[in-house]
Structure formats: C-alpha cells, structure tokens
Amino acid sequence: MRQVDAHTFRDIIAHMKGSMKPPLGFSLHLHSVAEYREMVCMVDETNMHFGAGFAVHLGRGELVNGYSIAKGNGDRLVQEAIRIGATNLDCYDGPLFDLYSRNGFVEVNREKWDDAYADPRWDKKLWGTPDVVFMEYKTELD
C-alpha cells in the first residue's frame, strides 16, 4: 500500500463508483478534494487505479471509501486501515458488516434504510433495503 494525494484518490473513487458492479459502487461516497486532504488516502501499490484502497480521516478516525476489485483483499485492507488509525466507520448491513466485525469493529448504532439517501439507481427488489450500521473498533483491552 502507498499513500496518494487527495486529487488522485478522488479521481480513483469517482472511477470506482462508475465502474464497480452494482450495488458495490453505490456504497462509495465521493468526498471533495478538500475533505480528502484531511485524510490519509491509500491505494494498492501493485495497481494504483484498479486495485484496492481506502481513506482514513485522522481527526475523526473514520474509515471511508474502502474498495477492492479483487476478492480476498478485505481483511488485509481493514487491518492496514486500523494500523493507520481507523477507529470507526459506517456501512450497509451485509457482507461489509461481516468483514468489519471479524476485524474487531462492533456495532454501536443502526439506522433504517432511507430512500432519501439512496442512489437513484438502487434496485430494492434486487438488493433490498439494508440498514446503515455504525461501528467502532474495539481492542481486547476495551
């Protein structure tokens, strides 16, 4: 993994939102360059634009925009984000919730699906209406 600048990371996330198979790209929130400047933005150094990456807002410890094209990278990415300072996140209930749970994050709050925040392309018949789950990292000492 290597760190990239805010402009580069925003371009990558914009591309991922449009190219990932639905509904995966819908879970990525495109932040402004100014917001990404407040984050450590990391990408897979083997294939910067199409591999894997995430950002961690150091002031809040928030993990955002985790993505991976290849399966099997999730645990490695989450552990690297924790090492950098990730302490909290939000995600849709489902596979991402399972990934974060097995890496030490626990649910602290949950909000029901709200159509007002859904991507207009979201197909409820195919993907349902998952809750948004808020999670915090808990060490064994917590």
JOFENLIN-V969118 format. One record per backbone hydrogen bond with DSSP energy under -0.5 kcal/mol. NH is the residue of the N-H (numbers start at 0). CO is the residue of the C=O. If there is no record, write none. Layout:
nh=NH co=CO
nh=NH co=CO
//
This chain:
nh=1 co=42
nh=3 co=40
nh=8 co=4
nh=9 co=5
nh=10 co=6
nh=11 co=7
nh=12 co=8
nh=13 co=9
nh=14 co=10
nh=15 co=11
nh=16 co=12
nh=17 co=13
nh=18 co=14
nh=19 co=15
nh=23 co=20
nh=25 co=22
nh=26 co=22
nh=26 co=23
nh=27 co=24
nh=28 co=26
nh=29 co=27
nh=30 co=28
nh=35 co=31
nh=36 co=32
nh=37 co=34
nh=38 co=35
nh=39 co=55
nh=40 co=3
nh=40 co=38
nh=41 co=39
nh=41 co=53
nh=42 co=1
nh=43 co=51
nh=46 co=43
nh=49 co=46
nh=50 co=46
nh=52 co=66
nh=53 co=41
nh=54 co=63
nh=55 co=39
nh=56 co=61
nh=57 co=37
nh=57 co=55
nh=58 co=37
nh=60 co=56
nh=61 co=56
nh=62 co=87
nh=63 co=54
nh=63 co=61
nh=66 co=52
nh=68 co=50
nh=72 co=69
nh=76 co=72
nh=77 co=73
nh=78 co=74
nh=79 co=75
nh=80 co=76
nh=81 co=77
nh=82 co=78
nh=83 co=79
nh=84 co=80
nh=85 co=80
nh=86 co=60
nh=87 co=60
nh=88 co=134
nh=90 co=132
nh=92 co=130
nh=96 co=91
nh=97 co=93
nh=98 co=94
nh=99 co=95
nh=100 co=96
nh=101 co=97
nh=102 co=98
nh=102 co=99
nh=103 co=100
nh=104 co=99
nh=105 co=135
nh=107 co=133
nh=108 co=133
nh=110 co=131
nh=116 co=113
nh=117 co=114
nh=121 co=118
nh=123 co=121
nh=125 co=122
nh=126 co=122
nh=127 co=123
nh=131 co=110
nh=132 co=90
nh=132 co=130
nh=133 co=108
nh=134 co=88
nh=135 co=105
nh=136 co=86
nh=137 co=103
nh=141 co=138
//
